[in-house]
Amino acid sequence: MKKRIMLAAIMAMGLATPVFAETSKSSESVILKSDIKIDVPETVKTDKYGLAEISGETLEKAKVIGGDKTVTATNKGKFVLKKKISTTKPKKITIEVSKDGLSKKVKVKVIPNKTFVKRMKQLTPTVEKEVTADENGFAVIRGEALVGAKITTSTGTVKSDKKGVFTLKAQLDDAEPKTIVLTVENKKWKISKKVEITIKPGSAYRDKKSSESRSIEQSESEQSRVAAEQAQVAEQSRVAAEQAQAAEQSRVAAEQAQVAEQSRVAAEQAQAAEQSRAATAQAPSTTDRMVYVTGGGKSDVYWYGTSLMPSNTNKNNIVTMSESEAIAQGKRHSLKE
């Protein structure tokens, strides 16, 4: 109040527009939850089609939820929500207004129009709400609806005769009760009525499904047993194959080791023999006689002298060596000497 009085006094004196005018506008743009107002009627009546229009006023550009569609308030905060009901009794609906992260809710009571109530009652079919299925799970539902009305379920359209009498066949999926939603629609009135019908399994059908369930369980149990046996046999075969492979690898390794050992021993023996021969050839001996070998040293025998050699012996091709060396080369003493 003091700011407004000061502003009026300054303007009366002919001074310029005060600088705090923009500050005042900025402070008004901050929305508090207490600032959210929803001005709507407490009760609203529907038309003969069950449609209620709720006019109200709230913050500008606020989002308004509660009708069949979400709407946005105008620049002046006005809005109109449309809500179609299907009940013949008064119903409270919740309207929610939200803006800048803040929201507020109010309830409006919607009262059905008398003509709408009358039509909805006419549209309500005469049908049993609970039906028992036969031993095969089938149920026959008979009823009567408004003549000319369209009757549908989740599985398709249901035909009715000239008197509105209809027959619906349904089947259970298992031994549990099943609910079918029957919709009766009058396009001229633009309204529809939904009725839930429960199909209950009879004792014969329950016994049949229990027997089938036991058979399935036994079959599955047998399949599991066979599968377990097959898995065990396969595992045993795998283990046996691995053991056989390991045994074969061990046998081959042992044979290879034996061959290697034999080769090593033979090499050592050959080396020892060679070392012995060399040592024998180099070692001085008083008994190691000088011998003669014909054929340039290629003959298999040796002689202690040349006098007893055959007369046709080429004595120009005789090689001398020690007796131990001749023996080392595999030669023997001539039997003719």
Secondary structure, DSSP 4 states (H G I P E B T S, - for coil): -HHHHHHHHHHHTTPPPPTHHHHHHHHHTPPPGGG---B--SEEE--TTSEEEEEEE-STT-EEESSSS-EE--TTSEEEEEEE---SS-EEEEEEEEETTEEEEEEEEEE--HHHHHHHHHHS-EE-SEEE--TTSEEEEEEE--TT-EEEETTEEE-B-TTSEEEEEEE-SSSS-EEEEEEEEETTTTEEEEEEEEEE--HHHHHHHHHHHHHHHHHHHHHHHHHHHHHHHHHHHHHHHHHHHHHHHHHHHHHHHHHHHHHHHHHHHHHHHHHHHHHHHHS--SS--EEEETGGGT-SEEBS-STTS-TT--GGG-EEEEHHHHHHTT-EE-TT-
